[in-house]
Amino acid sequence: MALFAAVFALHYVVPLEEAKEFVDIGAEANLPTWWNSALLFLVTALAATSALAADGRTRFSWTVIAAAAAYLSLDEAARLHERLARPLLAAGLDTPTYPWLVLGAVVGIAGAIVLFFAGRSLPRETGRRLAVGLGCYGAGALGVEAFNGWIRQNGPDYVFSAGLILEEGLEMLGCIIAAGAIADCLAGRLQRSQDLVEAENAH
């Protein structure tokens, strides 16, 4: 985010078209896209590891979370969500923001409900932190992006740029919170296992 702001500010003094495209958080197939996809893949890997270490309903919950994060990682890299705009465009419907957000909001809300119920079998603190992470990600990916789609057509460029920073920042923060929550849960499980082994050895 700092690199994006620095390069864009410097671009007004010295033309840096290639560098600008490489760090543009509103563009595709560049450094920010890779970074966001990598963060989501990290959540996928941690959740999958938790699923392997769990059993029963908890294993199912971690599997659902891993699958959701894997889809979002793929979507970040391949921009699958933009294909949701096709039905509206084909019907000739006009929207005040990005066309894909109409169906995207439905898909996102449905996914959030599934994740909410999946998270109920997890430890309370882990579930709470995952809910916060999901809230941050959803606020950026749907809420702020809806505003950005409108301001892009109706407002000044600097407001749109600020909106992009907020949107991507919330998505990154959501991933970091989720990854931290899962990593802490795994660390706690390993610590408890180690304590159990040490207790058995002491006897």
C-alpha positions, -999 to +999 in steps of 0.1 A: +000+000+000+029+023+008+046+015-025+014+022-044+010+056-027+047+065-032+048+055-069+016+073-077+027+105-059+061+104-077+044+098-110+030+133-109+066+146-109+084+120-130+065+098-155+066+062-142+040+044-163+054+009-160+061+011-123+026+027-118+009-002-136+030-028-116+019-014-082-016-002-091-040-017-065-069-011-089-053-030-118-049-067-126-020-091-131+005-072-110+021-071-076-009-062-054-030-089-072-003-115-064-001-103-028-038-105-022-040-139-038-010-151-018-027-139+015-059-158+006-038-189-003-021-187+031-055-187+048-064-218+026-032-236+036-037-229+073-074-239+073-065-271+053-038-280+079-064-274+107-088-297+089-062-325+088-055-320+125-092-320+135-120-345+134-158-346+132-177-314+127-147-293+134-129-309+104-159-301+082-158-265+094-122-260+086-127-277+052-155-252+043-132-223+053-103-237+033-126-241+002-139-206+006-105-191+009-092-211-021-121-198-042-114-163-032-077-167-040-085-180-075-110-152-079-084-126-070-060-139-096-086-147-123-112-120-116-140-146-117-164-122-100-164-098-130-181-126-151-212-120-129-218-088-148-226-106-180-263-113-173-270-077-164-251-064-194-269-089-217-302-076-203-292-040-209-297-031-173-278+000-160-264+000-124-250+029-104-218+010-096-200-020-110-225-044-127-211-075-111-218-063-076-255-070-079-251-107-082-218-106-063-236-092-032-260-122-033-232-147-036-211-129-009-240-128+016-248-165+009-211-174+014-209-153+046-240-172+060-224-206+052-191-195+069-209-182+099-226-215+106-194-234+098-175-213+123-199-221+151-181-254+159-147-237+162-132-225+195-150-193+205-120-169+203-110-184+169-145-180+155-148-145+168-115-134+151-125-152+119-158-133+119-139-100+123-116-110+094-146-119+072-163-087+081-133-066+071-129-085+038-166-082+030-167-045+039-139-039+014-148-063-014-185-054-014-192-022+006-163+000-003-161-014-039-198-005-044-189+031-034-158+031-056-178+020-086-201+049-082-174+075-074-154+064-104-182+077-126-193+107-106-164+119-084-129+132-085-100+109-091-084+115-057-115+102-039-115+071-061-078+065-053-086+069-016-114+045-019-092+019-036-067+022-008-095+016+018-110-012-002-077-032-007-065-023+028-097-038+043-093-070+022-057-074+032-064-067+068-092-093+068-069-119+054-042-111+079-067-113+108-080-147+096-045-161+090-034-150+125-065-165+141-060-199+124-022-199+131-029-192+168-054-220+169-029-244+154-002-232+178-025-237+208-034-272+196+003-281+192+011-267+226-017-287+243-004-319+226+031-312+237+019-305+273+000-338+273+031-357+261+053-341+287+027-349+314+026-385+303+064-387+303+065-372+338+043-400+351 
